[in-house]
């Protein structure tokens, strides 16, 4: 399970670099932070159950923040 967190760190790192190259600096910083978080967790050698709990908490926080952002912060028609 620890290897999967290192895989997540790899992919979030790739996304962070692509966002940075696309001049989306705030988004790239968020993804660099996630990369560090996943890399840190990947080397902790926790039990599989603990990794599942941490991932579940991560998903809960992400979905709550994403829902808040898309509902209250995004301006309709801004991308046109």
Backbone as ProteinMPNN parsed JSONL, in Angstrom:
{"seq_chain_A": "XXXXXXXXXXXXXXXXXXXXXXXXXXXXXXXXXXXXXXXXXXXXXXXXXXXXXXXXXXXXXXXXXXXXXXXXXXXXXXXX", "coords_chain_A": {"N_chain_A": [[0.821, -1.193, 0.0], [2.035, 1.187, 0.652], [3.542, 1.721, -1.582], [1.647, 2.523, -3.432], [0.989, 5.067, -2.546], [3.347, 6.335, -3.156], [3.185, 6.148, -5.907], [0.953, 7.791, -6.32], [2.16, 10.17, -5.474], [4.043, 10.484, -7.519], [2.355, 10.935, -9.777], [0.88, 13.214, -8.99], [3.003, 14.938, -8.845], [3.766, 15.063, -11.553], [1.476, 16.305, -12.596], [1.683, 18.725, -11.196], [4.005, 19.875, -12.301], [3.147, 20.167, -14.959], [0.99, 21.959, -14.602], [2.452, 24.137, -13.658], [4.073, 24.743, -15.874], [2.056, 25.523, -17.544], [1.43, 28.003, -16.609], [-0.235, 28.134, -14.385], [0.001, 28.874, -11.485], [-0.985, 28.826, -8.797], [-2.48, 26.464, -8.717], [-0.47, 24.635, -9.302], [1.105, 24.849, -7.006], [-0.611, 23.761, -5.092], [-0.703, 21.11, -6.003], [2.007, 20.43, -5.792], [2.213, 20.472, -3.029], [0.503, 18.319, -2.398], [2.014, 16.307, -3.541], [4.306, 16.229, -1.892], [3.056, 15.502, 0.502], [1.991, 12.925, -0.152], [4.369, 11.577, -0.771], [5.671, 11.668, 1.695], [3.883, 10.1, 3.227], [4.208, 7.709, 1.872], [6.606, 6.637, 2.72], [6.315, 6.006, 5.379], [5.678, 3.473, 6.321], [3.24, 2.365, 7.375], [0.389, 0.471, 8.612], [-1.796, -1.39, 6.418], [-4.491, -0.875, 6.867], [-4.38, 1.61, 8.164], [-3.379, 3.221, 6.103], [-5.575, 3.123, 4.38], [-7.512, 4.439, 5.941], [-6.343, 6.999, 6.103], [-6.352, 7.723, 3.404], [-9.096, 7.745, 2.929], [-9.871, 9.88, 4.597], [-8.488, 11.927, 3.321], [-9.823, 11.974, 0.82], [-12.399, 12.725, 1.664], [-11.966, 15.328, 2.693], [-11.018, 16.553, 0.354], [-13.238, 16.334, -1.443], [-15.181, 17.791, -0.048], [-13.991, 20.354, -0.005], [-13.752, 20.82, -2.764], [-16.432, 20.805, -3.577], [-17.395, 23.003, -2.13], [-15.833, 25.026, -3.338], [-16.664, 24.92, -6.08], [-19.339, 25.514, -5.794], [-19.62, 27.977, -4.373], [-17.47, 29.724, -5.006], [-16.709, 29.775, -7.727], [-17.268, 31.648, -10.663], [-20.081, 31.863, -12.66], [-19.899, 31.347, -16.171], [-17.344, 32.307, -16.463], [-15.274, 31.13, -17.897], [-15.66, 31.688, -20.56]], "CA_chain_A": [[0.0, 0.0, 0.0], [2.909, 2.355, 0.675], [3.969, 1.993, -2.96], [0.584, 3.247, -4.132], [1.106, 6.474, -2.191], [4.463, 6.856, -3.949], [2.659, 6.314, -7.266], [0.156, 9.026, -6.264], [3.108, 11.286, -5.419], [4.591, 10.644, -8.865], [1.381, 11.528, -10.691], [0.601, 14.587, -8.586], [4.186, 15.702, -9.248], [3.652, 15.305, -12.996], [0.437, 17.324, -12.766], [2.199, 19.993, -10.68], [4.916, 20.427, -13.3], [2.353, 20.592, -16.11], [0.283, 23.181, -14.225], [3.434, 25.212, -13.578], [4.433, 25.109, -17.24], [0.888, 26.166, -18.122], [1.256, 29.286, -15.915], [-1.289, 28.03, -13.373], [0.904, 28.749, -10.356], [-1.685, 28.428, -7.575], [-2.816, 25.046, -8.829], [0.765, 23.856, -9.22], [1.517, 24.802, -5.603], [-1.481, 22.785, -4.423], [-0.284, 19.771, -6.389], [3.314, 20.172, -5.18], [1.924, 20.129, -1.637], [-0.014, 16.955, -2.366], [3.133, 15.421, -3.855], [5.103, 16.082, -0.672], [2.225, 14.756, 1.449], [1.941, 11.518, -0.543], [5.707, 11.01, -0.638], [5.886, 11.483, 3.128], [3.11, 8.938, 3.662], [4.701, 6.509, 1.211], [7.77, 6.104, 3.412], [6.047, 5.835, 6.81], [5.527, 2.037, 6.642], [2.078, 2.15, 8.234], [-0.389, -0.706, 8.259], [-2.682, -1.16, 5.282], [-5.715, -0.274, 7.381], [-4.124, 3.027, 8.422], [-3.301, 3.871, 4.799], [-6.948, 3.264, 3.875], [-8.145, 5.5, 6.726], [-5.771, 8.284, 5.692], [-6.838, 8.021, 2.061], [-10.51, 8.107, 3.076], [-9.923, 11.238, 5.145], [-8.029, 12.814, 2.242], [-10.904, 12.105, -0.157], [-13.483, 13.475, 2.287], [-11.582, 16.737, 2.724], [-10.949, 17.039, -1.022], [-14.568, 16.487, -2.019], [-15.851, 18.901, 0.627], [-13.394, 21.601, -0.487], [-14.09, 20.975, -4.175], [-17.843, 21.161, -3.646], [-17.494, 24.395, -1.668], [-15.249, 25.911, -4.358], [-17.49, 24.991, -7.287], [-20.656, 26.079, -5.486], [-19.619, 29.351, -3.87], [-16.357, 30.559, -5.437], [-16.612, 29.887, -9.168], [-18.173, 32.61, -11.272], [-20.651, 31.265, -13.858], [-19.543, 31.969, -17.435], [-16.019, 32.917, -16.389], [-14.376, 30.518, -18.865], [-16.041, 32.01, -21.943]], "C_chain_A": [[0.867, 1.259, 0.0], [3.402, 2.712, -0.72], [2.906, 2.766, -3.734], [0.605, 4.738, -3.776], [2.291, 7.106, -2.914], [4.054, 7.03, -5.407], [1.793, 7.576, -7.336], [1.063, 10.258, -6.221], [3.715, 11.542, -6.795], [3.61, 11.375, -9.77], [0.997, 12.946, -10.285], [1.798, 15.482, -8.899], [4.164, 16.034, -10.727], [2.619, 16.399, -13.259], [0.939, 18.685, -12.299], [3.13, 20.652, -11.688], [4.133, 20.931, -14.505], [1.56, 21.869, -15.801], [1.244, 24.366, -14.162], [3.836, 25.687, -14.968], [3.288, 25.798, -17.972], [0.53, 27.478, -17.45], [0.05, 29.281, -14.978], [-0.588, 27.804, -12.027], [0.216, 28.338, -9.058], [-2.006, 26.943, -7.586], [-1.567, 24.186, -8.712], [1.271, 23.782, -7.782], [0.675, 23.809, -4.808], [-1.016, 21.368, -4.743], [1.117, 19.439, -5.886], [3.141, 19.806, -3.709], [1.391, 18.713, -1.491], [1.092, 15.946, -2.651], [3.983, 15.168, -2.616], [4.348, 15.254, 0.357], [2.219, 13.262, 1.121], [3.308, 10.854, -0.435], [6.031, 10.731, 0.822], [5.154, 10.242, 3.629], [3.653, 7.636, 3.075], [5.873, 5.867, 1.923], [7.553, 5.893, 4.906], [5.944, 4.374, 7.246], [4.413, 1.794, 7.655], [1.382, 0.848, 7.836], [-1.325, -0.359, 7.102], [-3.979, -0.492, 5.725], [-5.531, 1.224, 7.624], [-4.007, 3.807, 7.117], [-4.697, 4.094, 4.204], [-7.68, 4.372, 4.625], [-7.639, 6.88, 6.306], [-6.288, 8.673, 4.315], [-8.314, 8.415, 2.096], [-10.683, 9.512, 3.625], [-9.504, 12.256, 4.093], [-9.149, 13.038, 1.224], [-12.066, 12.921, 0.405], [-13.18, 14.964, 2.292], [-11.556, 17.314, 1.317], [-12.339, 17.288, -1.588], [-15.349, 17.617, -1.351], [-15.311, 20.238, 0.126], [-13.757, 21.856, -1.942], [-15.548, 21.396, -4.35], [-18.059, 22.601, -3.197], [-16.997, 25.344, -2.757], [-16.167, 26.045, -5.574], [-18.851, 25.619, -7.017], [-20.587, 27.567, -5.177], [-18.54, 30.26, -4.466], [-16.263, 30.745, -6.951], [-17.666, 30.858, -9.704], [-18.757, 31.984, -12.545], [-20.29, 32.058, -15.116], [-18.16, 32.581, -17.461], [-15.084, 32.363, -17.482], [-14.666, 30.871, -20.316], [-15.214, 33.138, -22.498]], "O_chain_A": [[0.488, 2.278, -0.578], [3.653, 3.883, -1.008], [3.236, 3.577, -4.599], [0.274, 5.578, -4.614], [2.247, 8.289, -3.25], [4.52, 7.953, -6.076], [1.886, 8.341, -8.295], [0.769, 11.271, -6.855], [3.883, 12.695, -7.192], [3.986, 12.327, -10.455], [0.807, 13.8, -11.151], [1.621, 16.665, -9.19], [4.501, 17.15, -11.122], [2.861, 17.31, -14.05], [0.652, 19.698, -12.938], [3.052, 21.861, -11.906], [4.424, 22.011, -15.02], [1.469, 22.76, -16.645], [0.891, 25.474, -14.566], [3.93, 26.889, -15.216], [3.515, 26.565, -18.908], [-0.551, 28.019, -17.686], [-0.607, 30.306, -14.801], [-0.582, 26.693, -11.497], [0.788, 27.567, -8.287], [-1.824, 26.251, -6.585], [-1.601, 23.124, -8.09], [1.814, 22.754, -7.376], [1.195, 23.098, -3.948], [-0.944, 20.521, -3.853], [1.394, 18.279, -5.581], [3.841, 18.931, -3.199], [1.777, 17.989, -0.573], [1.11, 14.858, -2.075], [4.339, 14.027, -2.324], [4.936, 14.395, 1.014], [2.417, 12.43, 2.005], [3.399, 9.689, -0.048], [6.595, 9.688, 1.152], [5.721, 9.43, 4.36], [3.569, 6.583, 3.707], [6.117, 4.672, 1.753], [8.511, 5.627, 5.632], [6.108, 4.075, 8.429], [4.608, 1.111, 8.661], [1.747, 0.211, 6.848], [-1.607, 0.811, 6.843], [-4.504, 0.369, 5.02], [-6.425, 2.016, 7.326], [-4.485, 4.938, 7.032], [-4.961, 5.133, 3.599], [-8.394, 5.163, 4.01], [-8.424, 7.818, 6.173], [-6.627, 9.834, 4.087], [-8.734, 9.318, 1.372], [-11.551, 10.256, 3.167], [-10.102, 13.327, 3.988], [-9.393, 14.172, 0.814], [-12.656, 13.727, -0.315], [-14.036, 15.775, 1.938], [-12.017, 18.435, 1.097], [-12.59, 18.35, -2.157], [-16.101, 18.326, -2.021], [-16.086, 21.157, -0.138], [-14.042, 22.994, -2.316], [-15.854, 22.25, -5.182], [-18.824, 23.337, -3.819], [-17.649, 26.341, -3.066], [-16.418, 27.154, -6.045], [-19.454, 26.197, -7.921], [-21.41, 28.34, -5.668], [-18.698, 31.48, -4.426], [-15.781, 31.781, -7.409], [-18.808, 30.874, -9.245], [-17.994, 31.605, -13.434], [-20.366, 33.286, -15.127], [-17.831, 33.308, -18.398], [-14.19, 33.076, -17.938], [-13.973, 30.392, -21.213], [-15.404, 33.535, -23.648]]}, "name": "protein", "num_of_chains": 1, "seq": "XXXXXXXXXXXXXXXXXXXXXXXXXXXXXXXXXXXXXXXXXXXXXXXXXXXXXXXXXXXXXXXXXXXXXXXXXXXXXXXX"}
